[in-house]
Every structure is written in C-alpha cells, then in structure tokens.
C-alpha cells in the first residue's frame, strides 16, 4: 500500500478491499471494522480484541440459554428454601434478638441493623455489633481505628475529589497521588456501573493486587456513615477490553504475580512508550518487575543464555531493527506489541502470544 504525504496523521478511510485503515504518519494501520472503534485489527480477524471477544460471547449465548433458565429456576427454589430455614433459625434465638427481627414485621429494624446488612456482615457478626451500639458510639467513630486506608483517585472530577477528601476526614483515611505498595484502594471513575476506563493508575493497582473500587463506594459510605464492604463496588471490567473480565478481582484474591509461573524474560524496547504515550519506558519496566517476569536488560543477558527461558520483546510495530539486537541469543524469542503484556496484566490471565506477534518474526 502506498504512503502518500498528503494525508494527515490519524486519517481513516476504507480500502478497495473493504478494509478500514488509518494513516499514522508513516504507514497505514489496519483498524477494527466496527465504526467508531480505533483499536488495531488483531491478526486479520477484521475486528479488535474487544469486539472479537464480544462476538465469541454472543455466539455462545444461544447454546447456554436453556441452561441459564434451568439455573434460574433452581436458584429460585434454593432461595425459597433458605428463607424457610432462616425463619426457623430466627425462632430459636434469644428473646432480645427476636424483638429486633420480628417474623411478622411489626417491630421496626434499627439503623445499626440496616448498616450491617449493607456491609454484608454475617449473622454471627451482627450480635457483637449490636452490643457496641449501646455504648453511644457513632458508626463513623467505631470504624476509624479498625482499618488503615490509603486511597488514590483515578479520573475523578473536582466535586468527586472533594467528597473523597471528606471521606478521608470522616474515616481517618489517607489520600495519596501515586499508587505504590502502601495503597489499599484505587477509587476509579465509572463510565458505567462497576466499569472504568483503563488508566496508568489502574494498571499499577492491579500489579500491586489492590482494591479497584468504583466511586459510588465513597458516596454510599458517606450517606450511611459507615464503611461498607468494598466487594459490592469492586470494578468488574473496563471500557476497552471487556466489561466483565474480573481481572482486578482475580489479582486481589490470587495475590501472586501474573507471570510468576512462566519462564519469561521480558525486554522493553518501546521507543515512545505505549498506549498512546500512557507509559514511559521506565514505568513499563517497573510493571514488568511487579508482574513476576524477569526484566531483560544488558547487564543480565548472559544469565539467560539457555533454552529454558522464553524472551518476549515488547517493541513498536514498525521497528524492525530491534531484531538484530537479540540475534546472538539461543532462546526462543517473540517480538510482540506492548499490549500483549498490558492486556495480560489487566485481565490477569496470560494471553496467547500469537495474537500480538509482529510480522517480522525470525524462525
């Protein structure tokens, strides 16, 4: 395909063969053929990774429809059964608890009971909570000494930031500007309920196995004047890859580096960072170290001269000269775009290398 200088960088057009391409200033890049999507086409699939997965999910839906209906009926039966068992267990409790949970609903439930149910506290934990409520201690004060919270915000508005500051004052939390090992919660702006945009801070929070929570958690805690269970507000997905991939949750629960069990040495050869300049080379190297992979640099190249370690080179898709830099190594080498590493990290599942390989691989 020709490289005319008359096109401005970012110009998008359809080719005669029906492909959607964009001029990046040097060459034509094939894009996802879904309108208004500017992600790269993944290995001539015609669509980007996100839309490819959505298509696969849509194909699987009709097959699972019958099973979902049966599961729903089974779930309803189990719910009714648990409700009957719960009523039976309530009747055997002491007279004091029975007065707060009258079976006929004639007694009004206290404010403390409502807060405990919002926080998803089990029945065994409710009894000591009620005893403490008789000491005239407000819910917010009782929460101040229970946990050490260090919050970092991502893409919040000024009004939302002011609410986070109020939250920190009320619950003795600390507000920081940078995600590091001391951070406990990343508060993310939500494009939809429990769905956020991928920012630099989100990637680092996942790498550190920390909570990535929607801003709604802040509002609910302030409204109810108590710290609620974060799991009900944890981010489920993002606007770029998938809305339901649960990568943040997997990272927090597994709490193990994503590449720990892989014999990968990752070299960072991106000349201008990646993700439209979101990361510098140094930041990407830091993420590689946090991921459990070996960071391949000049000083440790000789240590990897074996066949057991696979080398992954993250590089720009038009930098063919980087191949000559690793010609002397006997290891299996793959040259991939940086999104292989970043997608694996945020999804918290190592992705197939084949979907991210560059065309100038050496056999």
Secondary structure, DSSP 8 states (H G I E B T S, - for coil): ----TTS-TT-EEE-TTS-EEEE-SSSEEEB-SSTT--SB-STTSSS-HHHHHHHHHHHHHHHHHHHHHHHHHHHHHHHHHHHHHHHHHHHTS-HHHHHHS-TTS-S---HHHHHHHHTT--HHHHHHHHHHHTTT--HHHHHHTT---EEEEES--HHHHHHHHHHHHHTT-EEESS--TT--EEEE-EEETTEE---HHHHHHHHTT-EEEETHHHHHHHHHTS---GGGGB--EESSS-TT--HHHHHHHH-S-TTTTS-EEEEEE-TT-BTTTTB-HHHHHHHHHHTTSEE--GGGTGGG-SSSSEEEEEE-TT-GGGGGGGTT--S-EEEE-THHHHHHHHHTS---GGGGB-TT---
